[in-house]
Each structure stands twice: as structure tokens, then as C-alpha cells.
């Protein structure tokens, strides 16, 4: 058996408000809307994040993203009105931000060469 794609789901209570927040997080519109209350962003050729209306599970999501330029990403988030918290004492250095439901997004600089 070969796994060919990874999907990570983030449950939210208010899909319309959450869509706007994740639009800012990813800096672009979703790639697809498979059903009402669901948006999917393809982040790499083999990974996607979907935001889905699921009030019962909202606020319990954890999403970790490795980015090629942490400072540039943080600056872009601030321009979108999102304010990540920096955790520089941790190794590797990382930023954390939460959506309106409390789902946590962690960002860190990808140590792999680009």
C-alpha cells in the first residue's frame, strides 16, 4: 500500500468567518470546495488542508506547517491582520497563531535545503 496524498482537517464552527481567516493564513483562495461548508487548500503536490464546518469538533485542531522563510511568512500574516506569537526559546524557532475557534497553527522554518 502506498499513501499518495495527505489531507489535514480543521473543524470550525462558523465556516464563512473561518474561510476569511484561512484565506489570510494561506494568502489565497481555496483550491476547491468539495461540499457546502468545506474548503480545501493544496499546499504541496502531496498535501492539502481542508477547513470544514463541524461545530462539535471546532477548536481542537492542530496544524503544523514548515515554511521556507519564516520571517517573510510572519510579515505577510501581519499584513493580513493576523498576529502570530513567536516562540524563539523553542528549537526550532516557531510561530503560533490560533483561529477564532482556538484551532492552533504552528509555523517553523523548514530545515531542508530549498
C-alpha distances in whole Angstrom, upper triangle without the diagonal:
4,7,10,12,14,17,20,22,26,28,32,35,37,34,37,38,35,34,37,36,32,34,36,33,31,34,33,33,29,27,27,28,25,28,31,31,28,28,25,25,23,23,21,19,16,18,20,22,24,27,28,31,30,34,33,30,32,33,30,27,27,25,25,26,26,29,30,34,35,38,38,35,38,41,39,38,42,43,41,43,40,41,38,40,39,38,39,40,36,34,33,35,34,35,34,35,35,35,38,36,35,31,31,30,30,30,30,31,28,29,27,29,29
4,6,9,12,15,18,21,24,27,30,34,35,32,35,36,33,31,34,33,30,31,33,30,28,31,30,30,26,24,24,26,24,27,30,30,26,25,22,22,19,20,18,15,12,14,17,20,22,25,26,29,29,33,32,29,30,31,29,26,25,23,23,23,23,25,27,31,31,35,35,32,35,37,36,35,39,40,38,40,37,38,36,37,37,36,37,38,34,32,30,32,31,32,32,33,33,33,36,34,33,30,29,28,27,27,27,28,25,26,23,26,25
4,6,8,11,14,17,20,23,27,30,31,29,31,32,29,28,31,30,26,28,29,27,25,28,27,26,23,21,21,23,21,23,27,26,23,22,19,19,16,17,15,13,9,11,13,16,18,21,22,26,26,29,29,26,27,28,25,22,21,19,19,19,20,23,24,28,28,32,32,29,31,34,32,32,35,36,34,36,34,35,32,34,33,33,34,35,31,29,28,30,28,29,29,29,29,29,32,30,30,26,26,24,24,24,25,25,22,24,22,24,24
4,7,10,14,17,20,23,26,30,30,28,30,31,28,26,29,28,24,25,28,25,22,25,24,24,21,18,18,20,19,22,25,25,21,20,17,16,13,14,12,10,7,9,12,15,17,20,22,25,26,29,29,26,27,28,26,23,22,19,19,19,19,21,23,26,27,31,30,27,30,32,30,30,34,34,32,35,32,34,31,33,33,33,34,35,32,30,28,30,28,28,28,29,29,28,31,30,30,26,26,24,24,23,24,24,21,23,21,23,22
4,7,10,13,17,19,23,26,27,24,26,27,24,22,25,24,21,22,24,21,19,22,21,20,17,15,15,17,16,19,22,22,18,16,13,13,10,11,9,8,5,6,8,11,13,17,18,22,23,26,26,23,24,24,23,19,18,16,16,16,17,19,21,24,24,28,27,24,27,29,27,27,30,31,29,31,29,30,28,30,30,30,31,33,30,28,26,27,25,25,25,25,25,25,28,26,26,22,22,20,21,21,21,22,20,22,20,22,21
4,7,10,13,16,20,23,24,22,24,25,21,20,23,22,18,20,22,19,17,21,20,19,16,15,15,17,16,19,21,20,16,15,12,12,10,10,10,10,6,5,6,8,11,14,16,19,20,23,23,20,20,21,19,16,15,13,13,13,15,17,19,22,23,26,25,22,25,27,25,24,28,29,27,29,26,27,25,27,27,27,29,30,27,25,23,25,22,23,22,22,22,22,24,23,23,19,19,17,18,18,19,20,18,20,19,22,21
4,6,10,13,16,19,21,18,21,21,18,17,20,19,16,17,20,17,15,19,18,17,14,13,13,14,13,15,18,16,13,12,9,10,9,10,11,11,9,6,5,6,7,10,12,16,16,19,20,17,17,18,16,13,13,11,13,13,15,17,20,23,23,26,25,22,24,26,24,23,26,27,25,26,24,25,24,25,26,26,28,30,27,26,24,25,22,22,21,20,19,19,21,20,20,16,17,15,17,17,19,21,19,22,22,24,23
4,7,10,13,17,18,16,19,19,15,15,18,17,14,16,18,15,14,18,18,17,14,14,14,15,14,16,18,15,12,12,9,10,10,11,12,14,11,8,6,5,6,9,10,14,14,17,17,14,14,14,13,9,9,8,10,11,14,16,20,22,21,24,24,20,22,25,23,21,24,25,23,24,21,23,21,22,23,23,26,27,24,24,22,23,20,19,17,17,16,15,18,17,16,12,13,12,14,15,17,19,18,22,21,24,23
4,6,10,13,15,13,16,16,13,13,16,15,12,15,17,15,15,18,18,17,14,15,14,13,13,14,15,12,10,10,9,11,12,13,15,17,15,11,9,6,5,6,7,10,10,13,14,11,11,12,11,8,9,9,12,13,17,19,22,24,23,26,25,21,23,25,23,21,24,25,22,23,21,22,21,22,24,24,27,29,26,26,24,24,21,20,18,17,15,14,16,14,14,11,12,12,15,17,19,22,21,25,25,28,27
4,7,10,12,11,14,13,10,11,14,12,10,14,15,13,14,17,17,16,14,16,15,14,15,15,15,12,10,10,10,11,14,14,17,19,17,14,11,7,6,5,6,9,9,11,12,9,8,8,8,5,8,8,11,13,17,19,22,24,22,24,24,20,21,23,21,19,22,23,20,20,18,19,18,20,22,22,26,27,25,25,24,23,20,18,15,14,11,10,12,10,11,7,9,10,13,15,19,22,22,25,26,29,28
4,7,9,9,12,12,9,11,14,13,12,15,17,15,16,19,19,18,16,18,17,15,15,14,14,10,9,11,12,14,17,18,21,23,21,17,14,11,9,6,5,6,5,7,8,6,5,7,7,7,10,11,15,17,21,22,26,27,25,27,27,23,23,26,24,21,24,25,22,22,19,21,20,22,24,25,28,29,27,28,27,26,23,21,18,16,13,11,11,9,10,8,11,13,16,19,22,25,25,29,30,32,31
4,6,6,10,9,7,9,12,11,11,14,16,15,16,19,19,17,15,18,17,15,16,15,13,9,10,11,13,15,18,19,23,25,23,20,17,13,10,7,6,5,5,6,9,7,4,7,9,9,12,13,17,19,22,24,27,28,26,27,27,23,23,25,23,20,22,23,20,19,17,19,19,21,24,25,28,30,28,29,28,27,24,21,18,15,12,9,8,6,9,8,12,13,17,20,23,26,27,31,32,34,33
4,6,9,9,8,11,13,13,13,16,18,17,19,21,21,19,18,21,20,17,18,16,13,10,12,14,16,18,22,23,26,28,27,23,20,17,14,10,8,6,6,4,8,8,6,8,11,12,15,17,20,22,26,27,31,31,29,30,30,26,26,27,25,22,24,25,21,21,19,21,21,23,26,27,31,33,31,32,31,30,26,24,20,17,14,11,9,7,10,11,14,17,20,23,27,30,31,34,35,38,37
4,6,6,6,9,10,11,12,14,16,16,18,20,19,17,16,19,18,16,17,15,12,9,11,13,16,18,21,23,26,28,27,24,20,17,14,10,9,7,8,8,11,12,9,11,14,14,17,18,22,23,26,27,30,30,28,30,29,25,25,26,24,21,22,23,19,19,18,20,21,23,27,28,32,34,32,34,33,31,27,24,21,18,15,11,9,9,12,13,16,17,21,23,27,30,31,35,36,38,36
4,6,5,6,9,10,10,12,14,15,16,17,16,14,13,16,14,12,14,12,9,6,8,9,12,14,18,20,23,25,25,21,17,14,11,8,7,5,9,9,13,13,10,13,15,14,17,17,21,21,25,25,29,29,27,29,27,24,24,25,23,20,22,22,19,19,18,21,21,24,27,29,32,34,32,34,32,31,27,24,21,18,15,12,11,11,14,13,16,17,21,23,26,29,30,33,34,36,34
4,5,5,7,9,10,11,13,14,15,16,15,13,13,16,15,13,15,13,11,8,10,10,14,15,19,21,24,26,26,23,19,16,14,10,10,9,12,13,16,16,14,15,18,17,20,19,22,23,26,26,29,29,27,28,27,24,24,24,22,19,21,21,17,17,17,20,21,24,27,30,33,35,34,35,33,32,28,25,22,19,16,13,12,13,16,16,18,19,22,24,27,30,31,34,35,37,35
4,5,5,6,9,10,11,13,15,15,15,14,14,18,17,15,18,17,14,11,12,12,15,16,20,21,25,27,27,23,20,17,15,11,12,11,13,13,16,16,13,14,17,16,18,18,21,21,25,25,28,27,25,26,25,22,21,22,20,17,18,18,14,14,14,17,18,21,24,27,30,32,31,33,31,29,25,22,20,16,13,10,8,10,13,13,16,17,20,22,25,28,29,33,34,36,34
4,5,5,6,8,10,10,12,14,14,12,12,16,15,14,16,15,14,10,10,10,12,13,17,18,21,24,24,20,17,13,11,8,9,9,11,12,15,14,11,11,14,13,15,15,17,18,21,22,25,25,23,24,23,19,19,21,18,15,17,18,14,14,13,16,16,19,22,24,27,30,28,30,28,26,23,20,17,13,11,7,7,8,11,10,13,13,17,18,22,25,26,30,31,33,31
4,5,5,6,9,10,10,11,11,9,9,12,12,11,14,14,12,9,9,8,10,11,15,16,19,22,22,19,15,12,10,7,9,10,13,14,18,16,14,15,17,15,17,16,18,18,21,21,24,24,23,24,22,19,19,20,17,15,17,17,13,14,14,17,18,21,24,26,29,31,30,31,29,27,24,21,19,15,14,10,11,12,14,13,15,15,18,19,23,25,26,29,30,32,30
4,6,5,6,9,10,10,10,9,10,14,15,14,17,17,15,13,13,11,13,13,17,17,21,23,24,21,17,15,13,11,13,13,16,17,20,19,16,16,19,17,18,17,19,19,22,21,24,23,22,22,21,17,18,18,15,13,15,14,10,11,11,15,16,20,23,25,28,31,30,31,29,27,23,20,18,15,14,10,11,13,15,15,16,15,18,19,23,25,26,30,30,32,30
4,5,5,6,9,10,11,11,12,15,16,16,19,19,17,14,14,12,14,13,16,16,20,23,23,20,17,14,13,10,13,14,16,16,19,18,14,14,16,15,15,14,16,16,19,18,21,21,19,20,18,15,15,16,13,10,12,13,9,9,8,12,13,16,19,22,24,27,26,27,25,23,20,16,14,11,10,7,8,11,12,12,13,12,15,16,19,22,23,27,28,30,28
4,5,5,6,8,9,9,9,12,14,14,16,17,16,13,12,10,10,9,13,12,16,19,19,16,13,10,10,8,11,13,15,17,19,17,14,14,16,13,14,12,14,13,16,16,19,19,17,19,17,14,14,16,13,11,13,14,10,12,10,13,13,17,19,21,24,27,25,26,24,22,19,16,14,11,10,8,10,12,13,11,12,10,13,14,17,20,21,24,25,27,25
4,6,5,6,5,6,7,11,13,13,17,17,17,14,13,10,11,9,13,13,16,19,20,17,14,12,12,11,14,15,18,19,22,21,18,18,20,17,17,15,17,15,18,17,19,19,18,19,17,14,15,15,12,10,13,13,9,11,11,14,15,19,21,24,26,29,28,28,26,24,21,18,17,14,14,11,13,15,16,15,16,14,16,16,19,21,22,26,26,27,25
4,6,5,7,9,11,14,16,17,20,21,20,18,16,14,14,12,15,14,18,21,22,19,16,14,15,13,16,18,20,21,24,22,19,18,20,18,17,15,16,15,17,15,18,17,16,16,14,11,12,12,9,7,9,9,6,8,8,11,12,16,18,21,23,26,25,26,24,22,18,15,15,12,12,11,13,15,16,15,15,13,15,14,18,19,21,24,25,26,24
4,6,8,10,11,14,16,17,20,21,21,18,16,13,13,11,13,12,15,19,19,16,14,12,13,12,15,17,20,20,23,20,17,16,18,15,14,12,12,11,13,12,15,15,13,14,13,9,10,11,9,6,10,11,8,10,8,10,10,14,16,18,20,23,22,23,21,19,15,12,12,9,10,9,12,14,14,13,12,9,11,11,14,16,17,21,22,23,22
4,6,8,9,11,14,15,18,20,20,18,15,12,11,8,10,9,12,15,16,14,11,10,12,12,16,18,20,22,24,22,19,19,20,16,16,13,13,11,13,11,14,14,13,15,13,10,11,13,10,9,12,12,10,13,11,14,14,17,18,20,22,25,24,24,21,20,17,15,14,13,14,13,16,17,17,15,14,11,13,12,15,16,16,20,21,22,20
4,7,10,12,15,17,20,22,21,19,17,14,13,10,12,11,14,17,19,17,15,14,15,15,18,20,23,24,27,25,22,21,23,20,19,16,16,14,15,13,15,14,14,15,12,10,12,12,8,8,11,10,8,12,11,14,15,18,20,22,24,27,26,26,24,22,19,17,17,15,16,15,17,20,20,18,17,15,16,14,17,18,19,22,23,23,20
4,7,9,12,14,17,19,19,18,16,12,11,9,11,11,14,16,18,16,14,13,14,14,17,19,22,24,27,25,22,22,24,21,21,18,18,16,18,16,17,17,18,19,16,13,15,15,12,12,15,13,11,14,14,18,18,22,23,26,27,31,29,29,27,25,22,20,20,18,18,16,19,21,21,19,19,17,19,17,20,20,21,25,24,25,22
4,6,9,10,14,16,16,14,13,9,9,8,10,12,15,17,18,16,13,12,12,12,15,17,20,22,25,24,21,22,23,20,21,18,20,18,20,18,20,21,21,22,19,17,19,19,15,15,18,16,13,16,16,20,20,24,26,28,30,33,32,32,29,28,25,22,22,19,19,17,18,20,21,19,20,18,20,20,22,23,23,27,27,28,25
4,6,7,11,13,13,12,10,6,5,5,8,10,13,15,16,13,10,9,9,10,12,15,18,20,23,21,19,20,21,18,19,17,18,17,19,18,21,22,22,23,21,18,20,21,17,17,20,19,16,19,18,21,21,25,26,28,30,33,31,31,29,28,25,23,22,19,19,17,18,19,21,18,19,17,20,19,22,23,23,27,26,27,25
4,7,10,13,14,14,11,8,6,5,6,9,12,12,14,12,10,10,10,12,14,17,20,23,25,23,22,23,24,20,21,18,19,18,20,19,21,23,23,25,23,20,22,23,20,20,23,22,19,22,21,24,24,28,29,31,32,35,33,32,30,29,26,25,24,22,22,20,22,22,24,21,22,20,22,21,23,24,23,27,26,27,24
4,6,9,11,11,9,6,5,7,9,12,14,14,15,14,11,11,9,11,12,15,18,21,23,22,21,23,23,20,21,19,21,20,22,22,24,26,26,28,26,23,25,26,23,22,25,25,22,24,23,26,26,29,31,33,35,37,35,35,32,32,29,27,26,24,23,20,22,22,24,21,23,21,23,23,26,27,26,30,29,30,27
4,6,7,8,6,5,6,9,12,15,17,18,18,16,12,12,9,10,10,12,15,18,21,20,19,21,22,20,21,20,22,21,24,24,27,28,28,30,28,25,27,28,25,23,26,26,22,25,24,27,27,30,32,34,36,38,36,36,34,33,30,28,26,24,23,20,21,21,23,20,22,21,24,25,28,29,28,32,31,33,30
4,7,9,6,7,8,11,13,16,18,18,17,16,13,12,10,11,10,12,15,18,20,19,19,22,22,20,22,20,23,23,25,26,29,30,30,33,31,27,29,31,28,26,29,29,26,28,27,29,29,32,34,35,38,40,37,37,35,35,32,30,28,26,24,22,23,22,24,21,23,23,26,26,29,31,30,33,32,34,32
4,6,6,8,10,14,16,19,21,21,21,19,16,14,11,11,9,10,13,16,18,18,18,21,21,20,22,21,24,25,28,28,31,33,32,34,33,29,31,32,29,27,30,30,26,28,27,30,30,33,35,36,39,41,39,39,37,36,33,31,29,27,24,21,22,21,23,21,24,24,27,28,31,33,32,36,35,37,35
4,6,8,12,15,18,21,24,24,24,21,18,16,12,11,9,9,12,14,17,17,16,20,21,20,22,22,25,26,29,29,32,34,33,35,33,29,31,32,29,27,29,29,25,26,26,29,29,32,34,36,39,41,39,39,38,37,33,31,29,26,23,20,20,19,22,20,23,23,27,28,32,34,33,37,37,39,37
4,7,10,14,17,19,22,23,23,20,16,14,10,8,6,5,9,11,14,14,13,16,18,16,19,19,22,23,26,27,30,31,30,32,30,27,28,29,26,24,26,26,23,24,22,25,26,28,31,33,36,38,35,36,35,34,30,28,25,22,20,16,16,15,18,17,20,20,24,25,29,31,31,35,35,37,35
4,7,10,13,16,19,20,19,16,13,10,7,6,4,6,10,13,15,14,13,16,17,15,17,17,20,20,23,24,27,28,28,30,28,25,26,27,24,22,25,25,22,23,22,25,24,27,29,31,34,36,33,34,32,31,28,26,23,21,19,16,17,16,18,16,18,18,22,23,26,28,28,32,31,33,31
4,7,10,13,16,17,17,14,10,8,5,5,7,9,13,15,18,16,15,17,18,15,17,15,18,18,21,21,24,25,25,27,25,21,23,25,21,20,23,23,19,21,20,23,23,26,28,29,32,34,32,32,30,29,26,24,22,20,18,15,17,16,18,16,18,17,20,21,24,26,25,29,29,30,28
4,6,9,12,13,13,10,7,6,4,7,9,12,15,18,20,18,17,18,18,15,16,14,16,15,18,19,21,23,23,25,23,20,22,24,21,19,23,23,20,22,20,23,22,25,27,28,30,33,30,30,28,27,24,23,21,19,18,16,18,18,19,16,18,16,18,19,22,23,22,26,25,27,25
4,6,9,11,11,9,6,5,6,9,12,15,17,20,22,20,18,19,19,16,16,13,14,13,15,15,18,19,19,22,20,17,19,21,18,17,20,20,17,20,18,21,20,23,24,26,28,31,28,28,25,25,22,20,19,18,18,16,19,19,20,17,17,15,17,16,19,20,19,23,22,24,21
4,6,7,8,6,4,7,9,12,15,18,20,23,25,22,21,22,21,18,17,14,15,13,14,14,16,19,19,22,20,17,20,22,19,18,22,22,20,23,21,23,22,25,26,27,28,31,28,27,25,25,22,21,21,20,20,19,22,22,22,19,19,16,18,17,19,19,18,21,20,21,19
4,7,8,6,5,7,10,13,16,20,22,24,26,23,22,22,21,17,16,12,12,10,11,11,13,15,16,19,17,14,17,19,16,16,20,20,18,21,19,21,20,22,23,24,25,28,25,24,21,21,19,18,18,18,19,18,22,22,22,18,17,14,15,14,15,15,14,18,17,18,16
4,5,5,7,10,13,16,19,23,25,27,29,26,25,25,24,20,18,15,14,11,11,11,12,16,17,20,18,16,19,21,19,19,23,23,22,25,23,24,22,25,25,25,26,29,26,24,22,22,20,20,21,21,22,22,25,25,25,21,20,17,17,15,16,16,14,16,15,16,14
4,6,8,12,15,18,21,25,26,29,30,27,27,27,26,22,21,18,17,14,14,15,16,19,21,24,22,20,23,25,23,23,27,27,25,28,26,28,26,28,28,29,30,32,29,27,25,25,24,24,24,25,25,25,28,28,28,24,23,20,20,19,19,19,16,19,17,18,15
4,7,11,13,17,19,23,24,28,28,25,25,25,24,20,19,16,15,14,14,15,17,20,21,25,23,21,24,26,24,24,28,28,26,29,27,28,26,28,28,28,29,31,28,26,24,25,23,23,24,24,24,24,27,27,26,23,22,19,19,18,19,19,16,19,17,18,17
4,7,10,14,16,20,21,24,25,22,21,22,20,16,15,12,12,11,12,14,16,19,19,23,22,19,21,24,22,21,25,25,23,26,23,25,23,25,25,25,27,29,26,24,22,23,21,21,20,20,21,20,24,23,23,19,18,16,16,16,17,17,15,18,17,19,18
4,7,10,13,17,18,21,22,19,19,19,18,15,14,11,12,11,13,14,17,20,20,23,21,18,21,23,20,19,23,24,21,23,21,23,22,24,25,25,27,29,26,26,23,24,21,20,19,19,19,18,21,20,20,17,17,14,16,15,17,19,17,20,20,22,20
4,7,10,13,15,18,19,16,15,15,15,11,11,9,11,10,13,15,18,20,19,22,21,17,19,22,19,18,21,22,19,21,19,20,19,21,23,23,26,28,25,25,23,23,19,18,17,16,15,14,17,16,17,13,13,12,14,14,17,19,18,21,21,23,22
4,6,10,12,15,16,14,13,14,14,11,12,11,13,14,17,18,21,23,22,25,24,20,21,24,21,19,23,23,20,22,19,22,21,23,25,26,28,30,28,28,26,26,22,21,19,17,16,14,16,15,16,13,14,13,16,17,20,22,22,25,25,27,25
4,7,9,12,14,12,10,12,12,10,12,11,14,15,19,20,23,24,23,25,24,20,21,23,21,18,21,22,18,20,17,20,19,22,24,25,28,30,28,28,27,26,22,20,18,16,14,11,13,12,13,11,13,13,16,17,21,23,23,27,27,29,28
4,6,9,11,10,9,12,13,11,14,14,17,18,22,23,27,28,26,29,28,24,25,27,24,22,24,25,21,22,20,23,22,25,27,28,31,33,31,31,30,29,25,23,21,18,16,13,14,12,14,12,15,15,19,21,24,27,27,30,31,33,31
4,6,9,9,8,11,13,12,16,16,20,21,25,26,30,30,29,31,30,26,27,28,26,23,26,26,23,23,21,23,23,26,28,30,33,35,32,33,32,31,28,25,22,20,16,13,13,11,14,13,16,17,21,23,27,30,30,33,34,36,35
4,6,6,6,10,11,11,15,16,20,22,26,27,31,32,30,32,32,28,28,30,28,25,27,29,25,25,23,25,24,26,29,29,33,34,32,33,32,31,28,26,22,20,17,14,14,11,13,12,16,18,21,24,27,30,31,34,35,37,36
4,6,5,9,10,12,16,18,21,24,27,29,33,33,31,33,33,29,28,31,29,25,27,29,25,24,22,24,24,25,28,29,33,34,32,34,33,32,28,26,22,20,16,14,12,9,12,12,16,18,22,25,28,31,32,35,36,39,38
4,6,9,10,12,15,18,22,24,28,30,34,35,32,34,35,31,30,33,31,28,30,31,28,27,25,26,26,27,29,30,33,34,32,33,33,32,29,27,23,21,18,16,15,11,13,13,16,19,22,26,29,32,33,36,37,40,39
4,6,6,8,12,14,18,21,25,27,31,31,29,31,32,28,27,30,29,25,28,29,26,26,23,24,23,24,26,26,30,31,28,30,29,29,25,24,20,18,15,14,13,10,11,10,13,16,19,22,25,29,29,32,33,36,36
4,6,7,11,13,17,19,23,25,29,29,27,29,29,25,25,27,26,22,24,26,23,22,19,20,20,21,24,24,28,29,27,29,28,27,23,21,18,15,12,10,10,6,8,7,11,14,17,20,24,27,28,31,32,35,34
4,6,9,11,15,18,21,23,27,27,24,26,27,23,22,25,24,20,22,24,21,20,17,18,17,18,20,21,25,25,24,25,25,24,20,18,15,12,9,8,8,5,4,4,8,11,14,18,21,25,26,29,30,33,33
4,7,10,13,17,20,23,26,27,24,27,27,24,23,26,25,22,24,26,23,23,19,20,18,19,21,21,24,25,22,24,23,23,20,18,15,13,11,11,12,8,7,6,8,11,14,17,20,24,24,27,29,32,32
4,7,10,13,17,19,23,24,21,24,24,21,21,24,23,19,22,24,21,21,18,18,16,17,19,19,23,24,21,22,21,21,18,16,13,12,10,10,12,9,8,5,6,8,11,14,17,21,21,24,26,29,28
4,7,10,14,16,20,21,18,21,22,19,18,22,21,18,21,23,21,21,17,17,15,15,17,16,19,20,18,18,18,17,14,13,11,11,9,11,13,12,9,6,5,6,8,11,14,17,18,21,22,25,25
4,7,10,13,17,18,16,19,19,16,16,19,18,16,19,21,19,20,16,16,14,15,16,16,19,20,17,18,16,16,13,12,10,10,10,11,14,13,12,8,6,5,6,9,11,15,15,18,19,22,22
4,7,10,13,15,13,16,17,14,14,18,17,15,18,21,19,20,16,16,13,14,14,14,16,18,15,14,13,13,10,10,9,10,12,13,17,17,14,11,8,6,5,6,8,11,11,14,16,19,19
4,6,10,12,10,14,14,11,12,16,15,14,17,19,18,19,16,16,13,15,14,15,16,18,16,15,12,13,10,10,10,12,13,15,19,19,17,14,11,8,6,5,7,9,9,12,13,16,15
4,7,9,8,12,13,11,12,16,15,15,18,20,19,21,18,18,15,16,15,15,15,18,15,13,11,11,9,11,12,14,16,18,22,22,20,17,14,11,9,6,5,6,5,8,9,12,12
4,6,6,10,9,8,10,13,12,13,16,17,17,19,17,17,14,16,15,15,16,19,16,15,12,12,10,11,13,14,17,19,22,23,21,19,16,12,10,7,6,5,5,9,10,11,10
4,6,9,9,9,12,13,13,15,17,18,19,21,19,19,17,18,16,17,17,20,18,16,13,13,12,13,16,18,21,22,26,27,25,23,20,16,14,10,9,6,6,8,9,9,7
4,6,5,6,9,10,11,12,14,16,17,19,17,17,15,16,14,16,15,18,17,16,13,12,11,12,15,17,20,21,25,27,25,23,20,16,14,10,9,6,8,10,11,11,10
4,6,5,6,9,10,10,12,14,15,17,14,13,11,12,11,12,12,15,14,13,11,9,8,8,11,13,17,19,22,24,22,20,17,13,11,7,6,5,8,11,13,14,13
4,5,5,6,9,10,11,12,14,15,14,13,11,12,11,13,12,16,16,15,13,11,10,10,13,14,18,20,23,25,23,22,19,16,14,10,10,9,12,14,16,16,16
4,5,5,6,9,10,11,13,14,13,13,12,15,14,16,16,20,19,19,16,14,13,12,15,15,19,20,23,25,24,22,20,16,15,12,12,10,13,15,17,17,15
4,5,5,6,9,10,11,13,11,11,10,13,12,15,15,19,18,18,16,13,11,10,12,12,15,16,20,22,20,19,16,13,12,9,10,10,12,15,17,17,16
4,5,5,6,9,10,11,9,8,7,10,9,12,13,17,17,17,15,12,10,8,10,10,14,15,18,21,19,18,15,12,11,9,10,11,14,17,19,20,19
4,5,5,6,9,10,9,9,10,12,12,16,16,20,20,20,18,15,14,12,14,13,16,17,20,23,22,21,19,16,15,13,14,14,17,19,21,22,20
4,5,5,6,9,9,10,11,14,15,18,19,22,22,22,20,17,15,13,14,13,16,16,19,22,21,20,18,15,15,13,15,15,17,20,22,22,20
4,5,5,6,5,7,8,11,13,16,17,21,21,21,19,17,14,11,11,10,12,13,15,18,17,16,15,12,13,11,14,15,17,21,22,23,22
4,5,5,5,6,8,11,13,16,18,21,21,23,21,18,15,12,13,11,14,14,16,19,18,18,17,15,15,14,16,17,20,23,25,26,24
4,5,7,9,11,15,16,20,21,25,25,26,24,21,18,15,16,14,16,16,18,21,21,21,20,17,18,17,19,19,22,25,27,27,25
4,6,9,11,15,17,20,22,26,25,26,24,22,19,15,15,13,14,13,15,18,18,18,17,15,17,16,19,20,22,25,27,28,25
4,7,10,13,16,19,21,25,25,26,25,21,19,15,14,12,13,12,13,17,17,17,17,15,17,17,19,21,24,27,29,30,28
4,6,10,13,16,18,21,21,23,21,18,15,12,11,8,9,9,11,14,14,14,13,12,13,13,16,18,21,24,26,28,26
4,7,10,13,15,18,18,20,19,16,13,10,9,7,9,11,12,15,14,14,13,12,12,12,15,17,20,23,26,27,26
4,6,10,12,15,15,17,16,13,10,6,5,5,8,10,13,15,13,13,11,9,9,9,12,14,17,20,23,24,24
4,7,9,12,12,15,14,11,8,5,5,6,9,13,15,17,14,14,11,10,9,10,12,15,18,20,23,25,25
4,6,9,9,12,11,8,6,4,6,9,12,16,18,20,17,17,13,12,10,10,10,12,16,18,21,23,23
4,6,6,9,9,6,5,6,8,11,14,18,20,21,18,17,14,13,10,10,10,12,15,17,20,22,23
4,5,7,8,5,6,8,11,14,17,21,24,25,21,21,17,16,13,12,10,12,15,15,19,21,22
4,7,8,7,9,11,13,16,19,23,26,26,23,22,18,18,14,14,13,14,17,17,21,23,25
4,6,6,7,10,12,15,18,22,25,25,21,20,16,15,12,12,10,12,14,15,18,21,23
3,5,8,11,13,17,20,23,27,27,23,22,18,16,13,12,9,10,12,11,15,18,20
4,6,10,13,16,19,22,26,26,23,21,17,15,11,10,7,7,9,9,12,15,17
4,7,10,14,17,20,24,24,21,20,16,14,10,9,6,7,10,11,14,17,18
4,7,10,14,17,20,21,18,16,12,10,7,5,4,7,10,12,15,18,18
4,7,10,14,17,18,15,14,10,8,6,5,6,9,13,15,18,20,20
4,7,10,13,14,11,10,7,6,5,6,9,12,15,18,20,23,23
4,7,10,11,9,8,6,5,7,8,12,15,18,21,23,25,25
4,7,8,5,5,4,6,9,11,15,18,20,23,26,28,27
4,5,5,6,7,8,11,14,17,21,22,26,28,30,29
4,6,8,10,12,15,17,21,24,26,30,31,34,33
4,6,9,12,15,18,22,25,27,30,32,34,33
4,6,9,12,16,19,23,24,27,29,32,32
4,7,10,13,17,20,22,25,26,29,29
4,7,10,13,17,18,21,23,26,26
4,7,10,14,15,18,20,23,22
4,7,10,12,15,17,20,20
4,7,9,12,14,17,17
4,6,9,12,14,14
4,6,9,11,11
4,5,8,9
4,6,9
4,6
4
